[in-house]
Amino acid sequence: MVQNKIVVRYQDGRLLKGITNDFFPNKDLFHLVPMAAPPGSKPLELHTTSLKAVFFVKEFGGNPNYDDKKEFDPAKSSVGRKIRVVFKDGELMVGTTTGYQPDRSGFFVVPVDINSNIERCFVVTSATQEVSLI
């Protein structure tokens, strides 16, 4: 079973880090085993409606001093549609998407910066202030 390292951010600013193996973009409910939980711990049930985003990450710690690039390199091609997302808390994410539709509850974004600790991000539409295809 695939285990994904994720960082979950709530719209109210709370943050959880852990592992999930049952996240699906078309389901409101998924489970998270917190990073510090002892083996065999019962997973937490999370609902996407209260979240800002689910970040699928390479490492839990990442590099706090690294600022992700927010611009596309014109010399490199990209897969999907280029997108710019501004969250209600002011955070900016730039990347590509293959499934953005404004009437959906959320969509995936792959960051433009290949060196980002974020592999992909599920953006909860209700947590966005502005979404634009670029």
DSSP file (Angstrom, degrees, kcal/mol; ACC not computed):
  #  RESIDUE AA STRUCTURE BP1 BP2  ACC     N-H-->O    O-->H-N    N-H-->O    O-->H-N    TCO  KAPPA ALPHA  PHI   PSI    X-CA   Y-CA   Z-CA
    1    1 A M              0   0    0      0, 0.0     2,-0.3     0, 0.0    20,-0.0   0.000 360.0 360.0 360.0 133.2    0.0    0.0    0.0
    2    2 A V        -     0   0    0     19,-0.2     2,-0.5     1,-0.0     0, 0.0  -0.526 360.0-158.8 -72.8 130.3    1.4    3.4   -1.0
    3    3 A Q        -     0   0    0     -2,-0.3     2,-0.5    19,-0.1    18,-0.2  -0.957   6.3-157.1-113.7 121.8    2.0    5.7    2.0
    4    4 A N  E     -A   20   0A   0     16,-3.2    16,-2.1    -2,-0.5     2,-0.5  -0.827  13.1-135.3-101.8 131.4    2.2    9.4    1.3
    5    5 A K  E     +A   19   0A   0     -2,-0.5    52,-2.0    52,-0.4     2,-0.3  -0.737  38.4 177.4 -79.1 125.0    4.0   11.9    3.5
    6    6 A I  E     -AB  18  56A   0     12,-3.0    12,-2.3    -2,-0.5     2,-0.5  -0.948  32.6-154.0-133.4 153.5    1.6   14.8    3.9
    7    7 A V  E     -AB  17  55A   0     48,-2.4    48,-3.0    -2,-0.3     2,-0.5  -0.996  21.6-157.0-120.2 121.2    1.4   18.2    5.6
    8    8 A V  E     -AB  16  54A   0      8,-3.2     8,-2.3    -2,-0.5     2,-0.5  -0.865   5.8-166.3-102.9 126.9   -2.2   19.2    6.2
    9    9 A R  E     -AB  15  53A   0     44,-2.4    43,-3.6    -2,-0.5    44,-1.7  -0.961   9.3-148.1-114.8 128.2   -3.0   22.9    6.7
   10   10 A Y  E >   - B   0  51A   0      4,-2.5     3,-1.5    -2,-0.5    41,-0.3  -0.491  26.4-114.9 -85.0 160.1   -6.4   23.9    8.0
   11   11 A Q  T 3  S+     0   0    0     39,-2.0    40,-0.1     1,-0.3    -1,-0.1   0.759 117.2  58.2 -66.1 -23.6   -8.0   27.2    7.0
   12   12 A D  T 3  S-     0   0    0     38,-0.4    -1,-0.3     2,-0.0    39,-0.1   0.375 124.9-100.6 -88.5   5.6   -7.7   28.4   10.6
   13   13 A G  S <  S+     0   0    0     -3,-1.5    -2,-0.1     1,-0.3    -1,-0.0   0.226  75.6 138.5 100.5 -14.7   -3.9   27.9   10.5
   14   14 A R        -     0   0    0     -5,-0.1    -4,-2.5     1,-0.0     2,-0.4  -0.226  36.1-154.9 -62.7 158.1   -3.5   24.6   12.3
   15   15 A L  E     -A    9   0A   0     -6,-0.2     2,-0.4     2,-0.0    -6,-0.2  -0.998  13.8-175.7-140.3 137.8   -1.0   22.1   10.8
   16   16 A L  E     -A    8   0A   0     -8,-2.3    -8,-3.2    -2,-0.4     2,-0.4  -0.991   6.8-162.0-131.7 142.6   -0.7   18.3   11.0
   17   17 A K  E     +A    7   0A   0     -2,-0.4    18,-2.7   -10,-0.2     2,-0.3  -0.972  36.5  97.6-122.6 140.6    2.1   16.2    9.6
   18   18 A G  E     -AC   6  34A   0    -12,-2.3   -12,-3.0    -2,-0.4     2,-0.4  -0.975  62.4 -60.9 175.9-160.9    1.8   12.5    8.9
   19   19 A I  E     -AC   5  33A   0     14,-2.2    14,-2.7    -2,-0.3     2,-0.3  -0.908  36.1-178.3-117.3 139.1    1.2    9.6    6.6
   20   20 A T  E     +A    4   0A   0    -16,-2.1   -16,-3.2    -2,-0.4    12,-0.1  -0.975  17.3 174.6-131.6 151.6   -2.0    8.8    4.6
   21   21 A N  S    S+     0   0    0     -2,-0.3   -19,-0.2    10,-0.3    11,-0.1   0.216  79.0  54.1-134.2  12.2   -2.8    6.0    2.2
   22   22 A D        +     0   0    0      9,-0.4     2,-0.5   -18,-0.1    10,-0.1   0.058  65.3 134.1-137.1  30.6   -6.4    6.7    1.5
   23   23 A F        +     0   0    0      7,-0.1     7,-0.1     8,-0.1     5,-0.1  -0.705  23.6 171.5 -83.2 129.1   -6.6   10.3    0.2
   24   24 A F    >   -     0   0    0     -2,-0.5     3,-1.8     3,-0.2    -2,-0.0  -0.999  35.4-135.0-134.6 135.3   -8.7   10.7   -3.0
   25   25 A P  T 3  S+     0   0    0      0, 0.0    80,-0.1     0, 0.0    81,-0.1   0.720 105.4  53.5 -64.3 -20.4   -9.6   14.1   -4.5
   26   26 A N  T 3  S+     0   0    0     79,-0.1     2,-0.4    78,-0.0    -3,-0.0   0.349  98.0  77.6 -96.4   6.6  -13.2   13.1   -4.9
   27   27 A K    <   -     0   0    0     -3,-1.8    -3,-0.2     1,-0.1    21,-0.1  -0.935  63.4-154.1-117.3 140.2  -13.7   12.0   -1.3
   28   28 A D  S    S+     0   0    0     -2,-0.4    20,-2.6    19,-0.1     2,-0.4   0.756  78.5  62.1 -80.1 -25.4  -14.3   14.4    1.6
   29   29 A L  E     +F   47   0B   0     18,-0.2     2,-0.3    19,-0.1    18,-0.2  -0.846  56.2 151.3-110.5 136.5  -12.9   12.0    4.3
   30   30 A F  E     -F   46   0B   0     16,-2.2    16,-3.1    -2,-0.4     2,-0.3  -0.938  34.5-114.5-149.4 173.8   -9.4   10.5    4.6
   31   31 A H  E     -F   45   0B   0     -2,-0.3    -9,-0.4    14,-0.2     2,-0.4  -0.854  19.0-167.7-118.7 148.9   -7.1    9.3    7.4
   32   32 A L  E     -F   44   0B   0     12,-2.1    12,-3.2    -2,-0.3   -12,-0.2  -0.997  13.1-153.9-135.9 128.9   -3.8   10.5    8.7
   33   33 A V  E     -C   19   0A   0    -14,-2.7   -14,-2.2    -2,-0.4     9,-0.0  -0.918  36.9-120.3 -97.2 113.3   -1.4    8.8   11.1
   34   34 A P  E >   -C   18   0A   0      0, 0.0     3,-1.8     0, 0.0   -16,-0.3  -0.174  16.2-118.1 -57.3 146.7    0.4   11.7   12.8
   35   35 A M  T 3  S+     0   0    0    -18,-2.7   -17,-0.1     1,-0.3    25,-0.0   0.846 113.1  42.2 -52.7 -42.0    4.2   11.8   12.3
   36   36 A A  T 3  S+     0   0    0    -19,-0.3    -1,-0.3     2,-0.0   -18,-0.1   0.353  86.1 123.1 -92.1   5.9    4.9   11.3   16.1
   37   37 A A    <   -     0   0    0     -3,-1.8     3,-0.1     1,-0.1     4,-0.1  -0.427  67.4-112.1 -70.8 140.1    2.3    8.7   16.7
   38   38 A P    >   -     0   0    0      0, 0.0     3,-1.7     0, 0.0    -1,-0.1  -0.335  48.8 -79.9 -65.4 153.7    3.5    5.4   18.2
   39   39 A P  T 3  S+     0   0    0      0, 0.0     0, 0.0     0, 0.0     0, 0.0  -0.242 119.1  25.8 -54.5 139.4    3.3    2.3   15.9
   40   40 A G  T 3  S+     0   0    0      1,-0.3    -3,-0.0    -3,-0.1     2,-0.0   0.489  86.3 152.6  84.8   3.6   -0.2    0.9   15.8
   41   41 A S    <   -     0   0    0     -3,-1.7    -1,-0.3     1,-0.1    -4,-0.0  -0.314  53.2-104.6 -66.1 149.1   -1.9    4.2   16.6
   42   42 A K        -     0   0    0      1,-0.1    -1,-0.1    -9,-0.0   -10,-0.0  -0.586  40.8-117.9 -72.8 131.7   -5.4    4.8   15.4
   43   43 A P        -     0   0    0      0, 0.0     2,-0.3     0, 0.0   -10,-0.2  -0.323  23.8-113.9 -69.6 153.9   -5.4    7.2   12.4
   44   44 A L  E     -F   32   0B   0    -12,-3.2   -12,-2.1    -2,-0.0     2,-0.5  -0.638  23.0-128.7 -82.8 143.7   -7.2   10.5   12.6
   45   45 A E  E     -F   31   0B   0     -2,-0.3     2,-0.4   -14,-0.2   -14,-0.2  -0.850  29.6-170.9 -92.8 126.4  -10.2   11.1   10.4
   46   46 A L  E     -F   30   0B   0    -16,-3.1   -16,-2.2    -2,-0.5     2,-0.5  -0.933  14.3-151.4-120.8 142.8   -9.9   14.4    8.4
   47   47 A H  E >   -F   29   0B   0     -2,-0.4     3,-1.1   -18,-0.2   -18,-0.2  -0.945  12.3-143.9-111.4 131.4  -12.5   16.1    6.3
   48   48 A T  G >  S+     0   0    0    -20,-2.6     3,-1.7    -2,-0.5    -1,-0.1   0.739  89.4  78.4 -66.8 -22.3  -11.3   18.2    3.4
   49   49 A T  G 3  S+     0   0    0      1,-0.3    -1,-0.2   -21,-0.2   -20,-0.0   0.783  97.3  43.6 -61.2 -27.3  -14.0   20.9    3.9
   50   50 A S  G <  S+     0   0    0     -3,-1.1   -39,-2.0   -40,-0.0   -38,-0.4   0.416 100.5  96.6 -95.8   1.8  -12.1   22.5    6.8
   51   51 A L  E <   -B   10   0A   0     -3,-1.7   -41,-0.3   -41,-0.3     3,-0.1  -0.508  57.6-157.4 -94.4 158.6   -8.7   22.4    5.2
   52   52 A K  E    S-     0   0A   0    -43,-3.6    72,-2.2     1,-0.4     2,-0.3   0.819  76.6 -31.6 -89.3 -49.4   -6.7   24.9    3.2
   53   53 A A  E     -BD   9 123A   0    -44,-1.7   -44,-2.4    70,-0.2     2,-0.5  -0.988  44.6-127.5-166.0 159.3   -4.6   22.3    1.4
   54   54 A V  E     -BD   8 122A   0     68,-2.2    68,-3.0    -2,-0.3     2,-0.6  -0.975  28.1-158.1-117.1 113.4   -3.0   18.9    1.6
   55   55 A F  E     -BD   7 121A   0    -48,-3.0   -48,-2.4    -2,-0.5     2,-0.7  -0.831   6.0-152.3 -96.9 118.9    0.7   19.1    0.7
   56   56 A F  E     -BD   6 120A   0     64,-2.8    63,-2.9    -2,-0.6    64,-1.3  -0.829  30.1-168.0 -88.8 115.7    2.3   15.9   -0.5
   57   57 A V  E     - D   0 118A   0    -52,-2.0   -52,-0.4    -2,-0.7    61,-0.2  -0.683  37.2-140.9-115.3 158.2    5.9   16.3    0.6
   58   58 A K  S    S+     0   0    0     59,-2.6     2,-0.3     1,-0.3    -1,-0.1   0.903  95.0   8.0 -75.7 -45.8    9.3   14.7    0.0
   59   59 A E        -     0   0    0     58,-0.3    -1,-0.3     1,-0.1    58,-0.0  -0.980  66.8-131.7-137.6 146.9   10.4   15.2    3.6
   60   60 A F  S    S+     0   0    0     -2,-0.3    -1,-0.1     1,-0.2    -2,-0.0   0.884 107.8  44.1 -66.1 -38.0    8.5   16.4    6.7
   61   61 A G  S    S+     0   0    0      1,-0.1    -1,-0.2    -3,-0.1    56,-0.1   0.862  82.7 172.3 -76.4 -36.4   11.2   18.9    7.7
   62   62 A G        -     0   0    0      1,-0.1    -1,-0.1    55,-0.1    -2,-0.1  -0.181  52.6 -63.5  57.6-157.0   11.9   20.4    4.3
   63   63 A N    >   -     0   0    0      3,-0.1     3,-2.1     1,-0.1    -1,-0.1  -0.896  43.1-166.4-126.9 100.0   14.2   23.4    4.2
   64   64 A P  T 3  S+     0   0    0      0, 0.0    -1,-0.1     0, 0.0    -2,-0.1   0.692  88.3  55.9 -62.7 -17.1   12.6   26.3    6.1
   65   65 A N  T 3  S+     0   0    0     -3,-0.1     2,-0.5     2,-0.0    -3,-0.0   0.477  87.4  97.1 -91.7  -2.7   15.2   28.7    4.6
   66   66 A Y    <   -     0   0    0     -3,-2.1     2,-0.6     1,-0.0    -3,-0.1  -0.748  59.9-155.3 -92.7 129.8   14.3   27.8    1.0
   67   67 A D        -     0   0    0     -2,-0.5     3,-0.1    49,-0.0    -2,-0.0  -0.915  22.1-125.1-102.8 119.6   11.9   30.0   -0.9
   68   68 A D        -     0   0    0     -2,-0.6     2,-0.1     1,-0.1    44,-0.0  -0.323  27.2-110.4 -61.4 141.3   10.1   28.2   -3.8
   69   69 A K        -     0   0    0      1,-0.1    44,-0.5     2,-0.0    25,-0.2  -0.464  25.0-164.6 -69.7 146.1   10.4   29.8   -7.2
   70   70 A K        +     0   0    0     -2,-0.1     2,-0.4    42,-0.1    -1,-0.1   0.216  59.7  76.9-118.9  12.1    7.2   31.3   -8.4
   71   71 A E  S    S-     0   0    0     23,-0.1     2,-0.2    41,-0.0    -2,-0.0  -0.953  74.5-120.0-128.9 147.0    8.0   31.8  -12.1
   72   72 A F        -     0   0    0     -2,-0.4    -2,-0.1    23,-0.1    41,-0.1  -0.568  25.3-122.1 -80.2 143.8    8.1   29.4  -15.1
   73   73 A D    >   -     0   0    0     -2,-0.2     3,-1.8    39,-0.2    -1,-0.0  -0.791  17.2-149.4 -83.0 116.7   11.4   29.0  -17.0
   74   74 A P  T 3  S+     0   0    0      0, 0.0    -1,-0.1     0, 0.0    -2,-0.0   0.723  94.4  60.6 -63.2 -19.2   10.5   30.0  -20.6
   75   75 A A  T 3  S+     0   0    0      2,-0.1     2,-0.4    -3,-0.0    -2,-0.0   0.626  97.4  70.5 -81.7 -12.9   13.1   27.6  -21.9
   76   76 A K  S <  S-     0   0    0     -3,-1.8     2,-0.2     0, 0.0    -3,-0.0  -0.855  76.0-135.4-110.1 140.2   11.4   24.5  -20.2
   77   77 A S        -     0   0    0     -2,-0.4     2,-0.3    -5,-0.0    -4,-0.1  -0.523  20.1-154.1 -85.7 159.3    8.2   22.9  -21.3
   78   78 A S        -     0   0    0     -2,-0.2     2,-0.5     2,-0.1     4,-0.1  -0.954  13.4-123.5-134.6 154.6    5.6   22.0  -18.7
   79   79 A V  S    S+     0   0    0     -2,-0.3     2,-0.1     2,-0.1     0, 0.0  -0.829  75.3   5.6 -98.2 131.4    2.8   19.4  -18.5
   80   80 A G  S    S-     0   0    0     -2,-0.5     2,-0.4    16,-0.1    18,-0.2  -0.421 103.5 -38.9  95.9-172.9   -0.7   20.7  -17.8
   81   81 A R  E     -G   97   0C   0     16,-3.2    16,-2.2    -2,-0.1     2,-0.3  -0.748  58.0-117.7 -94.6 137.1   -2.1   24.2  -17.5
   82   82 A K  E     -G   96   0C   0     -2,-0.4    52,-2.0    14,-0.2     2,-0.3  -0.550  40.6-175.6 -74.2 135.5   -0.1   26.9  -15.8
   83   83 A I  E     -GH  95 133C   0     12,-3.0    12,-2.3    50,-0.3     2,-0.4  -0.974  24.1-157.0-139.4 147.8   -1.9   28.1  -12.7
   84   84 A R  E     -GH  94 132C   0     48,-2.7    48,-2.6    -2,-0.3     2,-0.5  -0.994  16.1-169.6-124.9 123.8   -1.5   30.8  -10.0
   85   85 A V  E     -GH  93 131C   0      8,-3.2     8,-2.6    -2,-0.4     2,-0.6  -0.962   8.6-169.6-119.6 126.1   -3.3   30.3   -6.7
   86   86 A V  E     -GH  92 130C   0     44,-3.1    43,-3.5    -2,-0.5    44,-2.0  -0.969  18.0-147.7-112.0 118.8   -3.6   32.9   -4.0
   87   87 A F  E >   - H   0 128C   0      4,-2.9     3,-2.1    -2,-0.6    41,-0.3  -0.387  27.4-107.8 -79.4 162.3   -5.0   31.5   -0.7
   88   88 A K  T 3  S+     0   0    0     39,-2.7    40,-0.1     1,-0.3    -1,-0.1   0.763 120.9  57.9 -61.1 -25.7   -7.2   33.5    1.6
   89   89 A D  T 3  S-     0   0    0     38,-0.3    -1,-0.3     2,-0.1    39,-0.1   0.412 123.3-104.7 -86.1   3.6   -4.2   33.7    4.0
   90   90 A G  S <  S+     0   0    0     -3,-2.1    -2,-0.1     1,-0.3     2,-0.1   0.272  71.8 143.7  96.0 -11.1   -2.1   35.4    1.3
   91   91 A E        -     0   0    0     -5,-0.1    -4,-2.9     1,-0.1     2,-0.4  -0.385  38.1-147.5 -64.8 140.1    0.1   32.4    0.4
   92   92 A L  E     -G   86   0C   0     -6,-0.2     2,-0.4    -2,-0.1    -6,-0.2  -0.921  15.9-176.9-112.4 133.5    0.9   32.2   -3.3
   93   93 A M  E     -G   85   0C   0     -8,-2.6    -8,-3.2    -2,-0.4     2,-0.4  -0.999   1.8-173.1-129.6 132.0    1.4   28.9   -5.2
   94   94 A V  E     +G   84   0C   0     -2,-0.4    18,-2.4   -25,-0.2    19,-0.4  -0.982  33.3  98.2-123.9 134.9    2.4   28.8   -8.8
   95   95 A G  E     -GI  83 111C   0    -12,-2.3   -12,-3.0    -2,-0.4     2,-0.3  -0.875  63.8 -60.9-176.2-150.9    2.5   25.5  -10.8
   96   96 A T  E     -GI  82 110C   0     14,-2.3    14,-2.7    -2,-0.3     2,-0.3  -0.897  36.1-173.2-124.4 154.8    0.7   23.3  -13.2
   97   97 A T  E     -G   81   0C   0    -16,-2.2   -16,-3.2    -2,-0.3    12,-0.1  -0.980  20.5-171.1-142.2 153.5   -2.7   21.5  -13.0
   98   98 A T  S    S+     0   0    0     -2,-0.3   -18,-0.1    10,-0.3    11,-0.1   0.386  88.2  42.1-118.9  -2.9   -4.5   19.1  -15.1
   99   99 A G        +     0   0    0      9,-0.4     2,-0.5   -18,-0.1     7,-0.1   0.128  67.9 141.3-135.9  26.3   -7.8   19.1  -13.2
  100  100 A Y        +     0   0    0      8,-0.1     7,-0.1     7,-0.1    -3,-0.1  -0.590  11.5 156.0 -77.2 125.8   -8.8   22.7  -12.3
  101  101 A Q    >   -     0   0    0     -2,-0.5     3,-2.2     5,-0.2     5,-0.1  -0.946  40.8-136.4-142.3 126.3  -12.5   23.5  -12.5
  102  102 A P  T 3  S+     0   0    0      0, 0.0    -1,-0.0     0, 0.0    -2,-0.0   0.734 101.8  57.3 -57.8 -25.1  -13.9   26.3  -10.4
  103  103 A D  T 3  S+     0   0    0     -3,-0.0     2,-0.2     3,-0.0    -3,-0.0   0.502  88.4  94.2 -87.1  -2.6  -17.0   24.3   -9.4
  104  104 A R  S <  S-     0   0    0     -3,-2.2    21,-0.1     1,-0.1     3,-0.1  -0.539  82.3-122.7 -86.3 156.7  -15.0   21.4   -7.9
  105  105 A S  S    S-     0   0    0     -2,-0.2    20,-1.9     1,-0.1    21,-0.5   0.707  85.3 -17.2 -71.8 -19.3  -14.2   21.2   -4.2
  106  106 A G  E     -E  124   0A   0     18,-0.3     2,-0.3    19,-0.1    18,-0.2  -0.986  56.0-154.9-171.8 175.5  -10.5   21.0   -4.9
  107  107 A F  E     -E  123   0A   0     16,-1.8    16,-3.3    -2,-0.3     2,-0.3  -0.984  25.7-105.2-160.3 157.2   -7.7   20.4   -7.4
  108  108 A F  E     -E  122   0A   0     -2,-0.3    -9,-0.4    14,-0.2     2,-0.4  -0.675  26.7-169.5 -91.1 144.4   -4.1   19.3   -7.6
  109  109 A V  E     -E  121   0A   0     12,-2.4    12,-2.4    -2,-0.3   -12,-0.2  -1.000  11.5-154.0-129.6 133.4   -1.2   21.7   -8.3
  110  110 A V  E     -I   96   0C   0    -14,-2.7   -14,-2.3    -2,-0.4    10,-0.2  -0.946  34.3-115.5-102.3 120.0    2.4   20.6   -9.1
  111  111 A P  E     -I   95   0C   0      0, 0.0   -16,-0.3     0, 0.0     5,-0.1  -0.174   9.7-131.0 -58.4 146.7    4.7   23.4   -8.0
  112  112 A V  S    S+     0   0    0    -18,-2.4     2,-0.7   -43,-0.2   -39,-0.2   0.813  90.4  82.9 -64.3 -31.4    6.7   25.2  -10.8
  113  113 A D    >   -     0   0    0    -44,-0.5     3,-1.7   -19,-0.4     5,-0.1  -0.665  63.4-163.9 -82.7 110.4    9.9   24.8   -8.7
  114  114 A I  T 3  S+     0   0    0     -2,-0.7    -1,-0.2     1,-0.3    -2,-0.0   0.688  90.4  57.7 -67.9 -16.5   11.4   21.3   -9.2
  115  115 A N  T 3  S+     0   0    0     -3,-0.0    -1,-0.3     2,-0.0    -2,-0.1   0.399  80.9 119.2 -92.0   2.4   13.5   21.8   -6.0
  116  116 A S    <   -     0   0    0     -3,-1.7   -54,-0.0     2,-0.2   -49,-0.0  -0.321  69.9-132.4 -63.9 148.9   10.4   22.4   -3.9
  117  117 A N  S    S+     0   0    0    -54,-0.1   -59,-2.6   -60,-0.1     2,-0.6   0.659  88.8  88.9 -72.9 -16.2    9.8   20.0   -1.0
  118  118 A I  E     -D   57   0A   0    -61,-0.2   -61,-0.2     1,-0.2    -2,-0.2  -0.743  54.4-175.9 -87.1 120.1    6.2   19.9   -2.2
  119  119 A E  E    S-     0   0A   0    -63,-2.9     2,-0.3    -2,-0.6    -1,-0.2   0.899  72.8 -23.4 -78.4 -43.6    5.7   17.1   -4.8
  120  120 A R  E     -D   56   0A   0    -64,-1.3   -64,-2.8   -10,-0.2     2,-0.4  -0.963  62.1-143.0-160.4 163.3    2.1   18.1   -5.4
  121  121 A C  E     -DE  55 109A   0    -12,-2.4   -12,-2.4    -2,-0.3     2,-0.8  -0.998   8.8-143.6-138.6 131.7   -0.6   19.9   -3.5
  122  122 A F  E     -DE  54 108A   0    -68,-3.0   -68,-2.2    -2,-0.4     2,-0.5  -0.872  26.0-155.4 -92.7 112.6   -4.4   19.4   -3.2
  123  123 A V  E     -DE  53 107A   0    -16,-3.3   -16,-1.8    -2,-0.8     2,-0.7  -0.766   9.5-137.8 -92.0 127.1   -5.8   22.9   -3.0
  124  124 A V  E >   - E   0 106A   0    -72,-2.2     3,-2.2    -2,-0.5   -18,-0.3  -0.778  13.0-144.2 -85.4 117.6   -9.2   23.2   -1.4
  125  125 A T  G >  S+     0   0    0    -20,-1.9     3,-1.8    -2,-0.7    -1,-0.2   0.828  95.7  59.7 -54.3 -39.2  -11.2   25.6   -3.6
  126  126 A S  G 3  S+     0   0    0    -21,-0.5    -1,-0.3     1,-0.3   -20,-0.1   0.654 100.0  58.8 -67.5 -13.4  -13.0   27.3   -0.6
  127  127 A A  G <  S+     0   0    0     -3,-2.2   -39,-2.7   -75,-0.2   -38,-0.3   0.388  89.8  96.4 -93.4   2.2   -9.6   28.3    0.9
  128  128 A T  E <   -H   87   0C   0     -3,-1.8   -41,-0.3   -41,-0.3     3,-0.1  -0.679  49.1-171.6 -97.8 148.3   -8.6   30.3   -2.2
  129  129 A Q  E    S+     0   0C   0    -43,-3.5     2,-0.3     1,-0.4   -42,-0.2   0.763  80.1   5.1 -96.8 -38.9   -8.9   34.0   -2.7
  130  130 A E  E     -H   86   0C   0    -44,-2.0   -44,-3.1     2,-0.0     2,-0.4  -0.984  57.1-174.2-151.4 135.1   -8.0   34.0   -6.4
  131  131 A V  E     +H   85   0C   0     -2,-0.3     2,-0.4   -46,-0.2   -46,-0.2  -0.997  15.2 173.6-129.3 126.5   -7.2   31.3   -9.0
  132  132 A S  E     -H   84   0C   0    -48,-2.6   -48,-2.7    -2,-0.4     2,-0.4  -0.997  29.4-134.0-138.1 139.0   -6.0   32.2  -12.4
  133  133 A L  E      H   83   0C   0     -2,-0.4   -50,-0.3   -50,-0.2    -2,-0.0  -0.747 360.0 360.0 -84.8 133.2   -4.7   30.2  -15.4
  134  134 A I              0   0    0    -52,-2.0   -51,-0.2    -2,-0.4    -1,-0.1   0.389 360.0 360.0-119.1 360.0   -1.6   31.9  -16.8
